Amino acid sequence: MFSSFSSLGVFKERVQATLALLTAVAKVARIISAKRRIRVPLINVIIVLVVVGVLLWLVNTYIPMAGTIKSILNAVVVIAVVIWLLQAFGLLESLKSIRIGK
């Protein structure tokens, strides 16, 4: 199961980094929820972050592709998740009124 990791230490570091990220997201959610009403429940945000992270890890680990393509894919996924988080916490509501085109 852990054959793709050089050691269990790398796996533990990734789990700790994920938990730190989730803790930071929870803190931000508490701060924002004190100021605004959150439209997406926090458990849904955590589930989406975990699922996206696991899917990205699976793609990076098991699908062979060039390093530059992996970097672009990672950047696109991170940007999409950040935009989704900002919308979920109601920080991008002002952008809904902007229209591009007719």
Gaussian input, Z-matrix of N, CA and C with variables (Angstrom, degrees):
# hf/3-21g

backbone

0 1
 N
 C     1     B1
 C     2     B2     1     A1
 N     3     B3     2     A2     1     D1
 C     4     B4     3     A3     2     D2
 C     5     B5     4     A4     3     D3
 N     6     B6     5     A5     4     D4
 C     7     B7     6     A6     5     D5
 C     8     B8     7     A7     6     D6
 N     9     B9     8     A8     7     D7
 C    10    B10     9     A9     8     D8
 C    11    B11    10    A10     9     D9
 N    12    B12    11    A11    10    D10
 C    13    B13    12    A12    11    D11
 C    14    B14    13    A13    12    D12
 N    15    B15    14    A14    13    D13
 C    16    B16    15    A15    14    D14
 C    17    B17    16    A16    15    D15
 N    18    B18    17    A17    16    D16
 C    19    B19    18    A18    17    D17
 C    20    B20    19    A19    18    D18
 N    21    B21    20    A20    19    D19
 C    22    B22    21    A21    20    D20
 C    23    B23    22    A22    21    D21
 N    24    B24    23    A23    22    D22
 C    25    B25    24    A24    23    D23
 C    26    B26    25    A25    24    D24
 N    27    B27    26    A26    25    D25
 C    28    B28    27    A27    26    D26
 C    29    B29    28    A28    27    D27
 N    30    B30    29    A29    28    D28
 C    31    B31    30    A30    29    D29
 C    32    B32    31    A31    30    D30
 N    33    B33    32    A32    31    D31
 C    34    B34    33    A33    32    D32
 C    35    B35    34    A34    33    D33
 N    36    B36    35    A35    34    D34
 C    37    B37    36    A36    35    D35
 C    38    B38    37    A37    36    D36
 N    39    B39    38    A38    37    D37
 C    40    B40    39    A39    38    D38
 C    41    B41    40    A40    39    D39
 N    42    B42    41    A41    40    D40
 C    43    B43    42    A42    41    D41
 C    44    B44    43    A43    42    D42
 N    45    B45    44    A44    43    D43
 C    46    B46    45    A45    44    D44
 C    47    B47    46    A46    45    D45
 N    48    B48    47    A47    46    D46
 C    49    B49    48    A48    47    D47
 C    50    B50    49    A49    48    D48
 N    51    B51    50    A50    49    D49
 C    52    B52    51    A51    50    D50
 C    53    B53    52    A52    51    D51
 N    54    B54    53    A53    52    D52
 C    55    B55    54    A54    53    D53
 C    56    B56    55    A55    54    D54
 N    57    B57    56    A56    55    D55
 C    58    B58    57    A57    56    D56
 C    59    B59    58    A58    57    D57
 N    60    B60    59    A59    58    D58
 C    61    B61    60    A60    59    D59
 C    62    B62    61    A61    60    D60
 N    63    B63    62    A62    61    D61
 C    64    B64    63    A63    62    D62
 C    65    B65    64    A64    63    D63
 N    66    B66    65    A65    64    D64
 C    67    B67    66    A66    65    D65
 C    68    B68    67    A67    66    D66
 N    69    B69    68    A68    67    D67
 C    70    B70    69    A69    68    D68
 C    71    B71    70    A70    69    D69
 N    72    B72    71    A71    70    D70
 C    73    B73    72    A72    71    D71
 C    74    B74    73    A73    72    D72
 N    75    B75    74    A74    73    D73
 C    76    B76    75    A75    74    D74
 C    77    B77    76    A76    75    D75
 N    78    B78    77    A77    76    D76
 C    79    B79    78    A78    77    D77
 C    80    B80    79    A79    78    D78
 N    81    B81    80    A80    79    D79
 C    82    B82    81    A81    80    D80
 C    83    B83    82    A82    81    D81
 N    84    B84    83    A83    82    D82
 C    85    B85    84    A84    83    D83
 C    86    B86    85    A85    84    D84
 N    87    B87    86    A86    85    D85
 C    88    B88    87    A87    86    D86
 C    89    B89    88    A88    87    D87
 N    90    B90    89    A89    88    D88
 C    91    B91    90    A90    89    D89
 C    92    B92    91    A91    90    D90
 N    93    B93    92    A92    91    D91
 C    94    B94    93    A93    92    D92
 C    95    B95    94    A94    93    D93
 N    96    B96    95    A95    94    D94
 C    97    B97    96    A96    95    D95
 C    98    B98    97    A97    96    D96
 N    99    B99    98    A98    97    D97
 C   100   B100    99    A99    98    D98
 C   101   B101   100   A100    99    D99
 N   102   B102   101   A101   100   D100
 C   103   B103   102   A102   101   D101
 C   104   B104   103   A103   102   D102
 N   105   B105   104   A104   103   D103
 C   106   B106   105   A105   104   D104
 C   107   B107   106   A106   105   D105
 N   108   B108   107   A107   106   D106
 C   109   B109   108   A108   107   D107
 C   110   B110   109   A109   108   D108
 N   111   B111   110   A110   109   D109
 C   112   B112   111   A111   110   D110
 C   113   B113   112   A112   111   D111
 N   114   B114   113   A113   112   D112
 C   115   B115   114   A114   113   D113
 C   116   B116   115   A115   114   D114
 N   117   B117   116   A116   115   D115
 C   118   B118   117   A117   116   D116
 C   119   B119   118   A118   117   D117
 N   120   B120   119   A119   118   D118
 C   121   B121   120   A120   119   D119
 C   122   B122   121   A121   120   D120
 N   123   B123   122   A122   121   D121
 C   124   B124   123   A123   122   D122
 C   125   B125   124   A124   123   D123
 N   126   B126   125   A125   124   D124
 C   127   B127   126   A126   125   D125
 C   128   B128   127   A127   126   D126
 N   129   B129   128   A128   127   D127
 C   130   B130   129   A129   128   D128
 C   131   B131   130   A130   129   D129
 N   132   B132   131   A131   130   D130
 C   133   B133   132   A132   131   D131
 C   134   B134   133   A133   132   D132
 N   135   B135   134   A134   133   D133
 C   136   B136   135   A135   134   D134
 C   137   B137   136   A136   135   D135
 N   138   B138   137   A137   136   D136
 C   139   B139   138   A138   137   D137
 C   140   B140   139   A139   138   D138
 N   141   B141   140   A140   139   D139
 C   142   B142   141   A141   140   D140
 C   143   B143   142   A142   141   D141
 N   144   B144   143   A143   142   D142
 C   145   B145   144   A144   143   D143
 C   146   B146   145   A145   144   D144
 N   147   B147   146   A146   145   D145
 C   148   B148   147   A147   146   D146
 C   149   B149   148   A148   147   D147
 N   150   B150   149   A149   148   D148
 C   151   B151   150   A150   149   D149
 C   152   B152   151   A151   150   D150
 N   153   B153   152   A152   151   D151
 C   154   B154   153   A153   152   D152
 C   155   B155   154   A154   153   D153
 N   156   B156   155   A155   154   D154
 C   157   B157   156   A156   155   D155
 C   158   B158   157   A157   156   D156
 N   159   B159   158   A158   157   D157
 C   160   B160   159   A159   158   D158
 C   161   B161   160   A160   159   D159
 N   162   B162   161   A161   160   D160
 C   163   B163   162   A162   161   D161
 C   164   B164   163   A163   162   D162
 N   165   B165   164   A164   163   D163
 C   166   B166   165   A165   164   D164
 C   167   B167   166   A166   165   D165
 N   168   B168   167   A167   166   D166
 C   169   B169   168   A168   167   D167
 C   170   B170   169   A169   168   D168
 N   171   B171   170   A170   169   D169
 C   172   B172   171   A171   170   D170
 C   173   B173   172   A172   171   D171
 N   174   B174   173   A173   172   D172
 C   175   B175   174   A174   173   D173
 C   176   B176   175   A175   174   D174
 N   177   B177   176   A176   175   D175
 C   178   B178   177   A177   176   D176
 C   179   B179   178   A178   177   D177
 N   180   B180   179   A179   178   D178
 C   181   B181   180   A180   179   D179
 C   182   B182   181   A181   180   D180
 N   183   B183   182   A182   181   D181
 C   184   B184   183   A183   182   D182
 C   185   B185   184   A184   183   D183
 N   186   B186   185   A185   184   D184
 C   187   B187   186   A186   185   D185
 C   188   B188   187   A187   186   D186
 N   189   B189   188   A188   187   D187
 C   190   B190   189   A189   188   D188
 C   191   B191   190   A190   189   D189
 N   192   B192   191   A191   190   D190
 C   193   B193   192   A192   191   D191
 C   194   B194   193   A193   192   D192
 N   195   B195   194   A194   193   D193
 C   196   B196   195   A195   194   D194
 C   197   B197   196   A196   195   D195
 N   198   B198   197   A197   196   D196
 C   199   B199   198   A198   197   D197
 C   200   B200   199   A199   198   D198
 N   201   B201   200   A200   199   D199
 C   202   B202   201   A201   200   D200
 C   203   B203   202   A202   201   D201
 N   204   B204   203   A203   202   D202
 C   205   B205   204   A204   203   D203
 C   206   B206   205   A205   204   D204
 N   207   B207   206   A206   205   D205
 C   208   B208   207   A207   206   D206
 C   209   B209   208   A208   207   D207
 N   210   B210   209   A209   208   D208
 C   211   B211   210   A210   209   D209
 C   212   B212   211   A211   210   D210
 N   213   B213   212   A212   211   D211
 C   214   B214   213   A213   212   D212
 C   215   B215   214   A214   213   D213
 N   216   B216   215   A215   214   D214
 C   217   B217   216   A216   215   D215
 C   218   B218   217   A217   216   D216
 N   219   B219   218   A218   217   D217
 C   220   B220   219   A219   218   D218
 C   221   B221   220   A220   219   D219
 N   222   B222   221   A221   220   D220
 C   223   B223   222   A222   221   D221
 C   224   B224   223   A223   222   D222
 N   225   B225   224   A224   223   D223
 C   226   B226   225   A225   224   D224
 C   227   B227   226   A226   225   D225
 N   228   B228   227   A227   226   D226
 C   229   B229   228   A228   227   D227
 C   230   B230   229   A229   228   D228
 N   231   B231   230   A230   229   D229
 C   232   B232   231   A231   230   D230
 C   233   B233   232   A232   231   D231
 N   234   B234   233   A233   232   D232
 C   235   B235   234   A234   233   D233
 C   236   B236   235   A235   234   D234
 N   237   B237   236   A236   235   D235
 C   238   B238   237   A237   236   D236
 C   239   B239   238   A238   237   D237
 N   240   B240   239   A239   238   D238
 C   241   B241   240   A240   239   D239
 C   242   B242   241   A241   240   D240
 N   243   B243   242   A242   241   D241
 C   244   B244   243   A243   242   D242
 C   245   B245   244   A244   243   D243
 N   246   B246   245   A245   244   D244
 C   247   B247   246   A246   245   D245
 C   248   B248   247   A247   246   D246
 N   249   B249   248   A248   247   D247
 C   250   B250   249   A249   248   D248
 C   251   B251   250   A250   249   D249
 N   252   B252   251   A251   250   D250
 C   253   B253   252   A252   251   D251
 C   254   B254   253   A253   252   D252
 N   255   B255   254   A254   253   D253
 C   256   B256   255   A255   254   D254
 C   257   B257   256   A256   255   D255
 N   258   B258   257   A257   256   D256
 C   259   B259   258   A258   257   D257
 C   260   B260   259   A259   258   D258
 N   261   B261   260   A260   259   D259
 C   262   B262   261   A261   260   D260
 C   263   B263   262   A262   261   D261
 N   264   B264   263   A263   262   D262
 C   265   B265   264   A264   263   D263
 C   266   B266   265   A265   264   D264
 N   267   B267   266   A266   265   D265
 C   268   B268   267   A267   266   D266
 C   269   B269   268   A268   267   D267
 N   270   B270   269   A269   268   D268
 C   271   B271   270   A270   269   D269
 C   272   B272   271   A271   270   D270
 N   273   B273   272   A272   271   D271
 C   274   B274   273   A273   272   D272
 C   275   B275   274   A274   273   D273
 N   276   B276   275   A275   274   D274
 C   277   B277   276   A276   275   D275
 C   278   B278   277   A277   276   D276
 N   279   B279   278   A278   277   D277
 C   280   B280   279   A279   278   D278
 C   281   B281   280   A280   279   D279
 N   282   B282   281   A281   280   D280
 C   283   B283   282   A282   281   D281
 C   284   B284   283   A283   282   D282
 N   285   B285   284   A284   283   D283
 C   286   B286   285   A285   284   D284
 C   287   B287   286   A286   285   D285
 N   288   B288   287   A287   286   D286
 C   289   B289   288   A288   287   D287
 C   290   B290   289   A289   288   D288
 N   291   B291   290   A290   289   D289
 C   292   B292   291   A291   290   D290
 C   293   B293   292   A292   291   D291
 N   294   B294   293   A293   292   D292
 C   295   B295   294   A294   293   D293
 C   296   B296   295   A295   294   D294
 N   297   B297   296   A296   295   D295
 C   298   B298   297   A297   296   D296
 C   299   B299   298   A298   297   D297
 N   300   B300   299   A299   298   D298
 C   301   B301   300   A300   299   D299
 C   302   B302   301   A301   300   D300
 N   303   B303   302   A302   301   D301
 C   304   B304   303   A303   302   D302
 C   305   B305   304   A304   303   D303

   B1=1.4479
   B2=1.5293
   B3=1.3206
   B4=1.4566
   B5=1.5237
   B6=1.3214
   B7=1.4545
   B8=1.5197
   B9=1.3513
   B10=1.4556
   B11=1.5247
   B12=1.3163
   B13=1.4623
   B14=1.5207
   B15=1.3176
   B16=1.4584
   B17=1.5163
   B18=1.3163
   B19=1.4601
   B20=1.5150
   B21=1.2912
   B22=1.4595
   B23=1.5164
   B24=1.3199
   B25=1.4596
   B26=1.5093
   B27=1.3234
   B28=1.4600
   B29=1.5218
   B30=1.3366
   B31=1.4611
   B32=1.5297
   B33=1.3290
   B34=1.4627
   B35=1.5255
   B36=1.3353
   B37=1.4661
   B38=1.5196
   B39=1.3251
   B40=1.4650
   B41=1.5310
   B42=1.3280
   B43=1.4600
   B44=1.5266
   B45=1.3345
   B46=1.4683
   B47=1.5214
   B48=1.3187
   B49=1.4622
   B50=1.5251
   B51=1.3282
   B52=1.4625
   B53=1.5189
   B54=1.3317
   B55=1.4656
   B56=1.5222
   B57=1.3280
   B58=1.4680
   B59=1.5157
   B60=1.3240
   B61=1.4694
   B62=1.5265
   B63=1.3257
   B64=1.4623
   B65=1.5271
   B66=1.3247
   B67=1.4635
   B68=1.5223
   B69=1.3197
   B70=1.4674
   B71=1.5226
   B72=1.3271
   B73=1.4666
   B74=1.5253
   B75=1.3264
   B76=1.4708
   B77=1.5266
   B78=1.3349
   B79=1.4642
   B80=1.5232
   B81=1.3288
   B82=1.4627
   B83=1.5246
   B84=1.3158
   B85=1.4669
   B86=1.5206
   B87=1.3270
   B88=1.4663
   B89=1.5180
   B90=1.3223
   B91=1.4644
   B92=1.5259
   B93=1.3213
   B94=1.4598
   B95=1.5223
   B96=1.3217
   B97=1.4593
   B98=1.5189
   B99=1.3150
   B100=1.4616
   B101=1.5303
   B102=1.3420
   B103=1.4627
   B104=1.5241
   B105=1.3244
   B106=1.4632
   B107=1.5178
   B108=1.2890
   B109=1.4512
   B110=1.5250
   B111=1.3257
   B112=1.4578
   B113=1.5248
   B114=1.3110
   B115=1.4580
   B116=1.5206
   B117=1.3233
   B118=1.4548
   B119=1.5294
   B120=1.3335
   B121=1.4665
   B122=1.5256
   B123=1.3131
   B124=1.4609
   B125=1.5219
   B126=1.3264
   B127=1.4602
   B128=1.5264
   B129=1.3278
   B130=1.4650
   B131=1.5241
   B132=1.3156
   B133=1.4624
   B134=1.5217
   B135=1.3168
   B136=1.4656
   B137=1.5206
   B138=1.3238
   B139=1.4712
   B140=1.5248
   B141=1.3257
   B142=1.4625
   B143=1.5248
   B144=1.3342
   B145=1.4670
   B146=1.5263
   B147=1.3207
   B148=1.4682
   B149=1.5247
   B150=1.3235
   B151=1.4696
   B152=1.5273
   B153=1.3287
   B154=1.4667
   B155=1.5302
   B156=1.3173
   B157=1.4638
   B158=1.5131
   B159=1.3226
   B160=1.4650
   B161=1.5304
   B162=1.3340
   B163=1.4626
   B164=1.5267
   B165=1.3274
   B166=1.4644
   B167=1.5224
   B168=1.3237
   B169=1.4687
   B170=1.5226
   B171=1.3418
   B172=1.4612
   B173=1.5265
   B174=1.3252
   B175=1.4660
   B176=1.5163
   B177=1.3244
   B178=1.4648
   B179=1.5192
   B180=1.3257
   B181=1.4574
   B182=1.5257
   B183=1.3160
   B184=1.4598
   B185=1.5267
   B186=1.3100
   B187=1.4629
   B188=1.5269
   B189=1.3260
   B190=1.4638
   B191=1.5318
   B192=1.3306
   B193=1.4688
   B194=1.5212
   B195=1.3222
   B196=1.4609
   B197=1.5288
   B198=1.3249
   B199=1.4533
   B200=1.5182
   B201=1.3266
   B202=1.4679
   B203=1.5284
   B204=1.3252
   B205=1.4618
   B206=1.5254
   B207=1.3398
   B208=1.4631
   B209=1.5264
   B210=1.3132
   B211=1.4611
   B212=1.5252
   B213=1.3311
   B214=1.4642
   B215=1.5248
   B216=1.3283
   B217=1.4629
   B218=1.5251
   B219=1.3278
   B220=1.4683
   B221=1.5205
   B222=1.3307
   B223=1.4636
   B224=1.5302
   B225=1.3309
   B226=1.4642
   B227=1.5240
   B228=1.3194
   B229=1.4699
   B230=1.5278
   B231=1.3224
   B232=1.4681
   B233=1.5276
   B234=1.3276
   B235=1.4709
   B236=1.5248
   B237=1.3374
   B238=1.4645
   B239=1.5257
   B240=1.3214
   B241=1.4684
   B242=1.5243
   B243=1.3203
   B244=1.4697
   B245=1.5236
   B246=1.3315
   B247=1.4616
   B248=1.5243
   B249=1.3328
   B250=1.4629
   B251=1.5275
   B252=1.3404
   B253=1.4642
   B254=1.5251
   B255=1.3230
   B256=1.4665
   B257=1.5309
   B258=1.3162
   B259=1.4574
   B260=1.5267
   B261=1.3205
   B262=1.4606
   B263=1.5231
   B264=1.3209
   B265=1.4610
   B266=1.5208
   B267=1.3158
   B268=1.4526
   B269=1.5158
   B270=1.3166
   B271=1.4679
   B272=1.5241
   B273=1.3138
   B274=1.4669
   B275=1.5254
   B276=1.3099
   B277=1.4580
   B278=1.5226
   B279=1.3171
   B280=1.4623
   B281=1.5181
   B282=1.3339
   B283=1.4691
   B284=1.5210
   B285=1.3198
   B286=1.4668
   B287=1.5234
   B288=1.3186
   B289=1.4604
   B290=1.5338
   B291=1.3070
   B292=1.4578
   B293=1.5199
   B294=1.3229
   B295=1.4595
   B296=1.5164
   B297=1.3091
   B298=1.4620
   B299=1.5220
   B300=1.2960
   B301=1.4619
   B302=1.5081
   B303=1.3453
   B304=1.4638
   B305=1.4793
   A1=110.76
   A2=117.33
   A3=121.45
   A4=111.81
   A5=117.75
   A6=120.56
   A7=112.73
   A8=118.10
   A9=119.84
   A10=111.73
   A11=118.06
   A12=120.80
   A13=109.00
   A14=116.42
   A15=119.06
   A16=110.41
   A17=117.40
   A18=121.30
   A19=109.26
   A20=115.48
   A21=119.29
   A22=111.26
   A23=117.40
   A24=121.10
   A25=112.08
   A26=117.04
   A27=121.45
   A28=109.63
   A29=116.40
   A30=120.38
   A31=110.57
   A32=116.57
   A33=120.54
   A34=111.02
   A35=116.87
   A36=120.61
   A37=111.06
   A38=117.72
   A39=120.98
   A40=111.01
   A41=116.37
   A42=119.61
   A43=109.91
   A44=116.72
   A45=120.45
   A46=110.70
   A47=118.10
   A48=120.96
   A49=110.46
   A50=116.91
   A51=120.33
   A52=110.83
   A53=116.84
   A54=120.14
   A55=111.06
   A56=117.30
   A57=120.07
   A58=110.60
   A59=117.14
   A60=121.11
   A61=110.80
   A62=116.59
   A63=120.15
   A64=111.34
   A65=117.21
   A66=120.73
   A67=110.14
   A68=116.67
   A69=120.02
   A70=111.14
   A71=116.80
   A72=120.14
   A73=110.19
   A74=117.00
   A75=120.32
   A76=111.22
   A77=116.86
   A78=120.06
   A79=111.23
   A80=116.38
   A81=120.21
   A82=110.01
   A83=116.55
   A84=119.93
   A85=111.11
   A86=117.11
   A87=119.66
   A88=111.17
   A89=116.79
   A90=120.39
   A91=110.13
   A92=116.11
   A93=119.87
   A94=110.66
   A95=116.94
   A96=118.80
   A97=111.51
   A98=116.90
   A99=119.37
   A100=110.13
   A101=116.75
   A102=121.07
   A103=112.43
   A104=116.94
   A105=122.14
   A106=109.43
   A107=113.96
   A108=119.42
   A109=108.79
   A110=117.01
   A111=121.32
   A112=109.18
   A113=116.15
   A114=120.89
   A115=112.11
   A116=117.41
   A117=121.82
   A118=108.15
   A119=117.92
   A120=119.05
   A121=111.56
   A122=115.78
   A123=121.27
   A124=111.72
   A125=117.99
   A126=119.79
   A127=110.88
   A128=117.50
   A129=120.28
   A130=111.01
   A131=117.13
   A132=120.98
   A133=109.81
   A134=117.11
   A135=120.82
   A136=110.71
   A137=117.04
   A138=120.05
   A139=110.45
   A140=117.77
   A141=120.76
   A142=110.69
   A143=117.46
   A144=119.95
   A145=111.77
   A146=116.72
   A147=119.98
   A148=110.25
   A149=117.56
   A150=120.62
   A151=110.96
   A152=117.19
   A153=120.18
   A154=110.52
   A155=117.11
   A156=120.19
   A157=112.52
   A158=117.18
   A159=120.47
   A160=110.39
   A161=116.98
   A162=119.10
   A163=111.89
   A164=116.01
   A165=119.20
   A166=111.12
   A167=116.37
   A168=120.16
   A169=110.33
   A170=117.57
   A171=120.48
   A172=111.40
   A173=116.86
   A174=120.14
   A175=110.20
   A176=117.29
   A177=120.49
   A178=112.19
   A179=117.52
   A180=120.87
   A181=112.84
   A182=117.21
   A183=119.84
   A184=115.39
   A185=119.32
   A186=120.34
   A187=108.53
   A188=116.86
   A189=119.15
   A190=111.01
   A191=115.37
   A192=120.75
   A193=107.73
   A194=115.10
   A195=120.58
   A196=110.28
   A197=115.43
   A198=121.02
   A199=113.47
   A200=116.52
   A201=118.90
   A202=111.45
   A203=116.16
   A204=119.68
   A205=109.98
   A206=116.70
   A207=120.02
   A208=110.71
   A209=116.60
   A210=119.93
   A211=111.29
   A212=116.23
   A213=120.21
   A214=110.34
   A215=116.84
   A216=121.03
   A217=111.17
   A218=116.91
   A219=120.97
   A220=110.92
   A221=117.02
   A222=120.41
   A223=110.99
   A224=116.71
   A225=120.29
   A226=110.80
   A227=116.80
   A228=120.35
   A229=110.33
   A230=117.88
   A231=120.59
   A232=111.00
   A233=117.33
   A234=120.39
   A235=110.56
   A236=116.92
   A237=120.00
   A238=111.53
   A239=117.11
   A240=120.78
   A241=110.57
   A242=117.62
   A243=120.47
   A244=110.37
   A245=117.55
   A246=120.42
   A247=110.34
   A248=117.07
   A249=120.27
   A250=111.24
   A251=116.54
   A252=120.13
   A253=111.28
   A254=116.45
   A255=119.33
   A256=110.93
   A257=116.81
   A258=119.88
   A259=111.07
   A260=117.08
   A261=120.84
   A262=111.24
   A263=116.91
   A264=120.58
   A265=112.22
   A266=117.30
   A267=120.61
   A268=115.36
   A269=117.50
   A270=120.40
   A271=112.58
   A272=117.58
   A273=120.48
   A274=111.71
   A275=118.12
   A276=120.20
   A277=112.30
   A278=116.70
   A279=119.45
   A280=112.14
   A281=117.33
   A282=120.47
   A283=112.48
   A284=117.96
   A285=120.09
   A286=112.05
   A287=117.05
   A288=119.65
   A289=112.09
   A290=118.27
   A291=121.57
   A292=108.95
   A293=116.43
   A294=121.60
   A295=109.54
   A296=115.11
   A297=121.50
   A298=106.48
   A299=117.05
   A300=120.59
   A301=111.49
   A302=116.41
   A303=121.04
   A304=113.03
   D1=-41.10
   D2=-177.37
   D3=-101.54
   D4=23.70
   D5=-176.00
   D6=-66.79
   D7=-23.59
   D8=-179.01
   D9=-78.97
   D10=-14.90
   D11=177.70
   D12=-91.41
   D13=144.13
   D14=178.63
   D15=-69.29
   D16=-29.03
   D17=175.57
   D18=-159.86
   D19=170.30
   D20=176.68
   D21=-69.26
   D22=-20.58
   D23=177.89
   D24=-61.57
   D25=-39.06
   D26=178.36
   D27=-65.15
   D28=-41.58
   D29=178.71
   D30=-62.96
   D31=-43.84
   D32=179.18
   D33=-62.14
   D34=-40.12
   D35=178.38
   D36=-62.88
   D37=-40.86
   D38=179.43
   D39=-67.14
   D40=-39.55
   D41=178.29
   D42=-65.26
   D43=-42.94
   D44=179.12
   D45=-64.31
   D46=-39.58
   D47=178.54
   D48=-65.72
   D49=-39.17
   D50=177.83
   D51=-64.96
   D52=-43.35
   D53=178.45
   D54=-64.10
   D55=-37.80
   D56=177.52
   D57=-64.67
   D58=-40.14
   D59=177.74
   D60=-63.66
   D61=-44.18
   D62=179.35
   D63=-64.70
   D64=-36.76
   D65=176.89
   D66=-64.68
   D67=-42.40
   D68=178.51
   D69=-63.95
   D70=-40.67
   D71=178.37
   D72=-63.65
   D73=-40.42
   D74=178.77
   D75=-63.67
   D76=-39.79
   D77=178.30
   D78=-65.11
   D79=-43.44
   D80=178.26
   D81=-63.39
   D82=-40.18
   D83=179.53
   D84=-63.08
   D85=-39.70
   D86=177.93
   D87=-64.85
   D88=-41.41
   D89=179.73
   D90=-64.49
   D91=-46.18
   D92=-178.22
   D93=-68.49
   D94=-39.57
   D95=-178.30
   D96=-66.51
   D97=-24.74
   D98=176.25
   D99=-69.80
   D100=-28.84
   D101=-178.41
   D102=-95.20
   D103=-36.21
   D104=-175.63
   D105=-135.20
   D106=164.65
   D107=176.40
   D108=-87.36
   D109=124.14
   D110=-179.41
   D111=-77.39
   D112=133.87
   D113=-179.30
   D114=-86.13
   D115=-27.68
   D116=-178.76
   D117=-109.69
   D118=126.55
   D119=178.18
   D120=-60.27
   D121=147.49
   D122=-175.18
   D123=-61.12
   D124=-36.18
   D125=-179.82
   D126=-63.63
   D127=-35.28
   D128=176.74
   D129=-66.04
   D130=-39.12
   D131=178.22
   D132=-62.69
   D133=-45.35
   D134=-179.09
   D135=-64.84
   D136=-42.08
   D137=179.31
   D138=-62.96
   D139=-44.10
   D140=179.33
   D141=-62.75
   D142=-43.53
   D143=179.43
   D144=-62.22
   D145=-41.30
   D146=179.74
   D147=-66.86
   D148=-45.25
   D149=-178.89
   D150=-63.76
   D151=-45.32
   D152=178.72
   D153=-63.07
   D154=-41.27
   D155=178.70
   D156=-63.34
   D157=-43.66
   D158=179.33
   D159=-66.07
   D160=-43.31
   D161=178.83
   D162=-62.40
   D163=-42.17
   D164=178.32
   D165=-64.43
   D166=-40.11
   D167=177.90
   D168=-63.61
   D169=-43.52
   D170=179.12
   D171=-61.48
   D172=-43.08
   D173=178.67
   D174=-63.69
   D175=-45.61
   D176=-179.04
   D177=-65.93
   D178=-31.72
   D179=-175.76
   D180=-85.10
   D181=-44.67
   D182=-168.02
   D183=-106.76
   D184=-10.58
   D185=178.16
   D186=-105.94
   D187=115.35
   D188=-178.73
   D189=-73.62
   D190=126.99
   D191=175.63
   D192=-157.63
   D193=164.58
   D194=-178.15
   D195=-63.76
   D196=151.55
   D197=-178.57
   D198=-61.01
   D199=-35.85
   D200=179.79
   D201=-67.74
   D202=-36.78
   D203=178.54
   D204=-67.66
   D205=-40.05
   D206=176.80
   D207=-61.97
   D208=-41.37
   D209=179.60
   D210=-63.51
   D211=-43.09
   D212=178.40
   D213=-64.09
   D214=-44.69
   D215=178.30
   D216=-59.31
   D217=-46.10
   D218=178.83
   D219=-60.68
   D220=-43.28
   D221=-178.94
   D222=-64.70
   D223=-42.62
   D224=179.92
   D225=-63.60
   D226=-42.91
   D227=179.90
   D228=-65.24
   D229=-43.95
   D230=179.70
   D231=-63.15
   D232=-43.33
   D233=178.79
   D234=-63.52
   D235=-42.61
   D236=179.18
   D237=-63.50
   D238=-40.47
   D239=179.56
   D240=-67.49
   D241=-40.71
   D242=178.72
   D243=-63.58
   D244=-43.74
   D245=178.33
   D246=-63.26
   D247=-42.09
   D248=178.09
   D249=-62.16
   D250=-42.22
   D251=178.49
   D252=-62.44
   D253=-42.95
   D254=179.04
   D255=-62.94
   D256=-39.25
   D257=177.28
   D258=-69.61
   D259=-38.17
   D260=-179.17
   D261=-64.53
   D262=-34.45
   D263=179.98
   D264=-91.25
   D265=4.27
   D266=174.37
   D267=78.71
   D268=19.50
   D269=-179.08
   D270=-89.09
   D271=-10.88
   D272=-179.42
   D273=-113.73
   D274=22.90
   D275=179.95
   D276=-63.68
   D277=-31.65
   D278=-178.52
   D279=-68.00
   D280=-20.75
   D281=-179.59
   D282=-79.26
   D283=-13.75
   D284=-179.57
   D285=-67.69
   D286=-25.86
   D287=-178.17
   D288=-81.73
   D289=-11.78
   D290=179.82
   D291=-80.83
   D292=128.53
   D293=-179.92
   D294=-116.33
   D295=139.36
   D296=177.22
   D297=-111.72
   D298=124.51
   D299=-178.32
   D300=89.75
   D301=-157.91
   D302=-175.05
   D303=-79.30

